[in-house]
Amino acid sequence: MKLNKIFRSVTQFLWFLAFTAAMAVILCFFYASTSRNIISNTEKTAMISVQVTEEFLTEKINLITLESESVSRMISDGADNEDILYFLSETSDGYTKSYDSDFTGFYGCFSGEYIDGSGWVPDEEYVCEERPWYTSAAGSPGKAVISEPYVDAQTGKIMLSVSRMSPDESYVIAM
């Protein structure tokens, strides 16, 4: 009788161990499978984010290049800063209405004068040649560049600008 009781206790203990081991194996399998799925989904999300960001920036680079080339043609045709302001105002307004209500406009520094298509007028201490959008473009005349993040003087928000210094280095235009 006593031997039978010991045998039953050992059998129950072995069944408990077998069940616990089986559960541990199943949990390890599900953990590994879930981990792989999470990593795979995270990688896919990151790749999609990179693609969307690259497309967004490419669009802005193409847009500022087109805007800059239009201004260059205007200047070569004799346009003055008042004509450029009108053009920047019209294109800023059109872009804001059609694509992006948060758009702060096309702006730039032309013959040392800050011109803003959104109508914003900076305070007297504002020096456009010292702003990140200007200095980043000044290093690469004729190329559209993306600035480092900075605090926008108009909105107070941290932002990036896409800007381009004209090939002849006579002006910088940005958005």
ZISUL-V540814 format. One record per helix or strand of 2 or more residues. SS is the DSSP state (2 for helix, 1 for strand). FROM is the first residue (numbers start at 1). TO is the last residue. If there is no record, write none. Layout:
SS&FROM&TO  SS&FROM&TO
//
This chain:
2&2&76  2&81&98  1&107&110  1&113&116  2&128&130  2&132&138  1&144&146  1&150&151  1&158&159  1&162&165  1&171&174
//
